Amino acid sequence: MSTPLQSYMERERVSDAEFAAMIGKDRTLVNRLRRGVVKPTLEVAAEIEAKTGGGVPMQSWLSQPQSTAA
């Protein structure tokens, strides 16, 4: 199952490392977020929404797995 973040990153051809630099977080966190292993904090979800121009809205994380990452 593809996550909204994964779909965005594939569409925009952005790597985990590039996206991590965009949001100021570690590449391993982006990898886990992209795969749907963890959910972002509200702060990180807001940053992702802002940096993707709404391409990955905060609401898209509501149907993701239970774990939360900073």
C-alpha positions as CSV (number, residue, x, y, z in Angstrom):
1,M,0.0,0.0,0.0
2,S,1.4,3.4,-1.0
3,T,1.2,6.3,1.4
4,P,0.4,9.9,0.4
5,L,4.0,10.8,1.2
6,Q,5.4,8.0,-1.0
7,S,3.1,8.9,-3.8
8,Y,4.2,12.5,-3.6
9,M,7.9,11.6,-3.5
10,E,7.6,9.3,-6.5
11,R,5.7,11.9,-8.5
12,E,8.2,14.6,-7.7
13,R,11.2,12.3,-7.9
14,V,12.5,13.2,-4.5
15,S,14.7,10.9,-2.5
16,D,14.4,10.2,1.3
17,A,17.6,12.3,1.8
18,E,16.3,15.2,-0.3
19,F,13.0,15.2,1.5
20,A,14.7,15.0,4.8
21,A,16.7,18.1,4.0
22,M,13.5,19.9,2.9
23,I,11.8,19.4,6.3
24,G,14.9,19.5,8.4
25,K,14.7,15.9,9.7
26,D,16.7,12.7,9.4
27,R,16.6,10.5,6.3
28,T,15.7,7.5,8.4
29,L,12.6,9.2,9.8
30,V,11.5,10.1,6.3
31,N,12.0,6.5,5.2
32,R,9.7,5.3,8.1
33,L,7.1,8.0,7.4
34,R,7.1,7.2,3.7
35,R,6.6,3.5,4.3
36,G,3.8,4.2,6.8
37,V,5.7,2.7,9.8
38,V,5.2,5.8,11.9
39,K,3.1,8.9,12.0
40,P,4.6,12.4,12.3
41,T,4.1,14.7,15.2
42,L,1.7,17.6,14.4
43,E,4.7,19.9,13.9
44,V,6.3,17.6,11.4
45,A,3.0,16.9,9.6
46,A,2.5,20.7,9.3
47,E,6.0,21.1,7.9
48,I,5.4,18.3,5.4
49,E,2.1,19.9,4.3
50,A,3.9,23.3,3.9
51,K,6.9,22.0,2.0
52,T,4.8,19.9,-0.3
53,G,2.5,22.8,-1.1
54,G,-0.4,20.8,0.3
55,G,0.5,17.7,-1.7
56,V,0.7,15.7,1.5
57,P,-2.0,17.3,3.8
58,M,-1.9,16.9,7.5
59,Q,-5.2,15.0,7.3
60,S,-3.6,12.3,5.2
61,W,-1.8,10.9,8.3
62,L,-5.1,10.1,10.1
63,S,-5.4,6.7,8.4
64,Q,-1.8,5.7,8.9
65,P,-0.4,3.3,11.5
66,Q,-0.4,3.9,15.3
67,S,3.3,4.7,16.1
68,T,4.3,8.4,16.3
69,A,7.8,9.8,15.5
70,A,9.3,13.2,16.2
